[in-house]
Amino acid sequence: MARVEWGETMNLLTIGDLRAVVSYDPDTKLLRGEFIGLNGGAEFYAPDLVSLQAEGAKSLAAFLQTCRENDIAPGSSG
């Protein structure tokens, strides 16, 4: 289950054990999420929060699958 945290400085969406920063792009009228703490980019877009959660789960699954296929640790080393 995803969890949303709205803060003064950063909006976070938690999917599984990972968090994503959420922002709104007024030009595209889409919400944008980007996972933090990964060794590469895993971003996702949707018009509403429910869709953003679903897109985030798909994006994360694809990212983790690519890591497995290439024997790469998904977390950043920093």
C-alpha positions in Angstrom: 0.0 0.0 0.0 1.3 3.4 -0.8 1.4 6.3 1.7 1.5 10.0 1.0 3.2 12.6 3.2 2.5 16.2 2.3 5.0 18.6 3.8 6.0 22.2 3.6 9.2 21.5 1.7 8.8 18.1 0.1 5.9 15.8 -0.8 6.6 12.1 -0.4 4.9 9.0 -1.7 6.0 5.7 -0.1 5.7 2.6 -2.3 6.9 -0.6 -0.6 9.9 0.4 1.4 11.0 3.3 -0.9 10.0 6.9 -1.0 9.5 9.1 -4.0 9.4 12.9 -4.2 6.2 14.1 -5.7 5.8 17.4 -7.6 3.2 19.0 -9.9 4.1 20.2 -13.3 1.6 22.9 -14.3 2.7 22.8 -17.9 1.7 19.2 -18.4 -0.9 19.2 -15.7 0.6 15.9 -14.3 2.0 14.8 -11.0 5.6 13.6 -11.2 7.2 11.1 -8.9 10.9 10.2 -8.6 12.2 7.6 -6.3 15.0 8.6 -4.0 17.8 6.4 -2.7 18.2 4.4 -5.9 21.4 4.1 -8.0 19.5 5.4 -11.1 16.5 7.2 -12.2 13.0 5.8 -11.7 10.4 8.4 -12.4 6.7 8.3 -13.2 3.9 10.6 -14.2 0.1 10.6 -13.8 -2.9 13.0 -13.7 -4.0 12.0 -10.2 -2.7 10.4 -7.0 -4.4 7.0 -7.5 -2.8 6.7 -11.0 0.5 8.1 -9.7 0.6 5.3 -7.1 0.0 2.6 -9.8 2.5 4.2 -12.2 5.1 4.3 -9.3 4.6 0.7 -8.6 5.1 -0.2 -12.3 8.1 2.0 -12.6 9.7 0.6 -9.5 9.1 -3.0 -10.6 10.7 -2.3 -14.0 13.7 -0.6 -12.3 14.2 -3.5 -9.9 13.8 -6.1 -12.7 16.5 -4.3 -14.7 18.8 -4.3 -11.7 18.3 -8.1 -11.2 18.9 -8.8 -14.9 22.2 -6.9 -14.8 23.3 -8.0 -11.3 23.2 -4.4 -10.0 22.3 -3.3 -6.5 19.3 -1.0 -6.7 20.3 1.2 -3.8 22.7 4.1 -4.1 26.0 3.6 -2.5 26.2 7.1 -1.0 
